[in-house]
Amino acid sequence: MPPKVKITKEDIIKTALDLLRKNGEGAINARNIASELNCSTQPVFSNFSTMEELYEATVSAAYELYLDFIKKECESGKYPRYKAFGMAYIRFAKEEKELFKLLFMCDRTDEDTSPSSPDFEESVQMIMEANRVSPEKAKLMHMELWVFVHGIGTILATSFLPLEWELISDMVTDIYQGIRARHVSLEEVK
């Protein structure tokens, strides 16, 4: 008798991510995952107590992929670090449409929506250091720019409008410079 193939949590999460990429959030269920793995639903429920637990693990894995986009964009050296964060967010929306929708285009009515993610905090810190502004002003500047960057990401994730990468880069710079001009006097930066 051949040995049973052990299906791991990582296999299940990877499969859930693949299904999500191909068919959207609604495709994440035990039956679809089992079908993709050529097994029964038993390994899914052996590794995860509930579908909610699997869903949370999938969201966490998607967020790790997003953070990897930020890391790679920063390491490329193509943009200043703060701009690289925004460009990575937009690239993630363009290249990982369904994962972007899962993470950043969801109803958060019943969630704590106070911005406190590591990438948010690091972005605020970069603005504070570059512009010598208070944490409150840096948060406001970042939120204003993030709303613009999120809009571009949403446009790309929904295929609403095709935008050239160079134009996107120029627009992000223009918006940053406009927000900076509005909030920071040149005397503050010197």
N, C-alpha and C positions, 0 to 999 in steps of 0.2 A: 504494500500500500504506500503510495507516494506521500511525503510529508505535506501537511497543510501549509498553505501560504499564509503567513501572518500579515495582516493588514494593520498598519500603524496609524496612530493619530495624525502623523505628518502626511501619510498617504491620503487620508480622508480629507484633511484640510486642503491639500494641494488639489484634490479632485473637486472639492467645493469651489475653490477659486477658479479652476478651469471652467466649471459649469457656469459660474457667475459671469465670467468673461464672455462666454459664448451666448448665453441665454438670459442673462439678467438675474436679479435677486430672487425672483420667483422659482428659479430652477434649483435652489438649494433645498433639497429634501432627501430623506433617507433612501427612498426608492430610487431616485435619480443617481445618487452617489453610489449606491450598491450596484446599479446597472453599469455605470462607468467602470467600477472596479471588478466587475464580473463576479459578484458574490451576493450573499443574502444581506438583509439589513442588520443581521446580528453583529457583525464587526463594528458597524456605526454605533450601535447602542452599547456595545461592550467598551468602546473607547470614550463615549460621551453619554452622560446620564440623561440628557435631554437634547432636543433639537436647539433649544435656546443656547445651551452650552456650546454646541457646534457652531451656531451662528456667531456667537461672541468670539470664538476662536478664529473664525473666518474673517471677521471684521478686524481683529487684532493682526492677523497675517496680512491683510490688505493694507493696514496702516504701516506695517513694517516695510512693505514694498514701496509705499509712498515715501517713507523716510530714506529709503535707499535711493530714490529718485533725487532727493535733496542732496544726499551725500555725493552722488555721481556728478550732479550739476556743479556743486561747489568744487569738487576735485578737478573738474575740467578746466577751471581757470578762465573760462570764457567771459564770465561776468564778475563784477564785484560780489562779495559774499551775500549781501542782503538781496541784491537783484537775482542772484542765483536761486535763492529760496523761492521767489515769485515765479521765475521761469520754470523751475522744477514742478511747481504746483500746476502751472499751465501745461507743461509737457505731460505730466501724469494724466491730466484731463483728456488730452489729445490721444495718448497712447493706451491708456487704461480706462476707457470711457465708463464701463460698468462698475469698476472699482471706485472711480471718482464719484459716480452717482451714489454708490453705497455709502461712502464716507462723508461726502460733502453736499449732497443734494437730497437729504432725507429730512423728514419731519422730526424736529427736535423739541416739540412742544412740551413734552413731559421730562426733558432732560435738563441737567444743569448746563446752561449755555455760557457760563462765564469762561472767557478765554484763558485757559491755563495749560495748554499743551506745551511740551518742551520746545517745539518749533516756534510757537507764538512768543514764549518768553525770550528765546534767543533772538528773535527778530526785534523785539522791543529793546533789548540790550544793545544790539547793533545800531539802532537808530539813536539811542541815548549817547553812545560813544561817538558816533559820526557827527552828530549835530549839537552835542552838549545841551540837551534838553532834559527836563524832568521826566520821571517815569510816566506820569499822567499824560504829558504832551506826546511822548514817544508812543504810548499805547494808542492815542487818538490818531497820530500820523499813520501808524501801522494799520489800524482798522480802516482808515480811509483808503489806503492803498490796497489792502486786502480785498475790500469790496470790489474794487476795479478788477483786480487779478481774478477774483472768483467769477466775476461776470465774463471775462474772457474764457476762463476754464469752462464755464457752463455753455457758452456759445460753441466751443469745440466739442465738448462731451455730448452735446445733443445734435451735433452736425447742423446747427442752425445757420452758420455762415462760415465759409472757408476764409481763413486769414493766413497770410504769409508770415513765416517765422520772423523775418527781419522787421516787418511792420509791427508785430506784437512786441518785439524787443524795444523798438523806438517808442511805442505807445507807453510801455511800462516806465521807461526813462522819463518821458514827458510828464506823466502823471506824478512820478516821484518828485521831479524838479518843481512842479507846480505846488504840490503839497508842502514841500520843503520851503519854498518861497513864501507861502502863506503863513507858516508857523515859526520860521526861524529867521531872525535877523542876522545879517552878516557879522555883526559885532559879537553875537553869542558864540559863533563857531570859531572865531579867532582865538 
